[in-house]
Amino acid sequence: MRGLPSRQIALVVSLANLAVTAFALSGFNNDGSFNYELNLPWVAQAGISFRLGLDGISLLMVLLTNLLAPLIIYSGFNRDMALENRYYGLVLLMAAALNGVFMALDGLLFYVFYELALIPIYFICAIWGGENRIRVTLKFFIYTFVGSLFMLMALLAVYLKTPGAHSFAWEDLVAVQLDSFTAFWVMLGFFLAFAVKMPVFPFHTWQPDTYVTAPTGGTMLLAGIMLKMGVYGVIRWMVPLAPEAMHVWTPVFVTLAVIGIIYASLIAVKQSDLKRLIAYSSIAHVGLIAAGVLAWNKTGMQGGMIQMLSHGINVVGLFFVVDILERRLGSRSLLDMGGIAKSAPAFATLFMIVMLGSVAVPLTNGFVGEFLLLNGLWNYNFWMGAAAGLTIIFGAVYMLRAYGLVMFGEANRQTEHFADVDRKEWVVLGAVAALVLLLGFFPQLVFNLTDGSVNRILGAVQF
């Protein structure tokens, strides 16, 4: 690769990761067991191992990471960026840490990867971000770092109760029977870490400013992949390690998630900055994922699986749309737009497909996930399901409003000669649009992958 620009090297590496993931899919045993395990002693005296493995849930998250990484990297090819080699190096480090989070089967290793993922995104936002980037990024860092410390304390509390010489192995931690008092605090410690990362109301205040300030690639990494660490952590670590506290905490956690859905949706309706609008819409969508998963039934869990993948795809497409608009017009304000569909029909069509996926129109990827999540939440609590269902109405309001203001109406001096998508932009938006339709027509591809793992984890943890 000598002589290749750093962006091309990063793209080749990310495509190689995607190829390895596809190979792992081809020979995967989806019975719920862990595949492709690597287990090496790390600090053997303390029961710490470098242990990686994949079940259906893990592989879906690894697929999300390695599917989006090439699109995120390639989306930056139209931008000249200072210190480009460092930027793409940090993006690859971020992808490696995210893969580690989703594959780790040792509690301390999970914590290490979880914290490692924070380092590259901090520098991406702090170096290439926009106005007030240091203040905003510092707030983001403090929120996530402090939240992670609560998770570390919760891990240690369970670790010290493992028999014999103690162990951080996932199976050994899950096997511990906690008393109700300890389980109460362990689950709270995990939730504080994961609620910040998702984020769930009221731990979301770092998110809108960070998404708006971060460079487009950083926002895509945060919204498309990184926030899924929180939902994954709930499924893999929080609930299995402290199921004794589920009956106490689940009503509280689900209530907070539903409040976040309504709160973020109402704020999104009033936004004129398109990037901030999508940031608040992300809080609403992830709130629904969290609520459906925490309902802890198969319908909600499978809905959460496909919706994590779908939301990651859709939000990367939406933020890329914002990037195209901002580069062409020098503005993200909906008040400065209008009439773009006349001069850029291909852009209007691709934007529409991605927008419809976000709104959860039938036969798009968003529909299947939202339907199952609401069904699972409805089965858990009728009133919670009804309140969360408002996300469909609000989502249609703010996304259709935004699309109409951007694409229709009278063109102005800035938009009347708006250039249509070029080849590079076609590749990224075309791939996203194709995935929106593919998963909408064939959701069973995801369900077949995750069914065994979902059955196993639900069967092992009941309340």
PyMOL commands that set and color helices and strands:
alter all, ss='L'
color gray80, all
select helices_A, chain A and resi 6-26+44-46+56-74+84-103+107-116+118-128+133-159+170-175+180-197+207-213+216-226+228-241+243-269+274-294+298-329+334-336+340-343+345-359+365-380+382-388+390-407+423-441+444-460
alter helices_A, ss='H'
color red, helices_A
select strands_A, chain A and resi 35-43+48-54
alter strands_A, ss='S'
color yellow, strands_A
deselect
rebuild
show_as cartoon
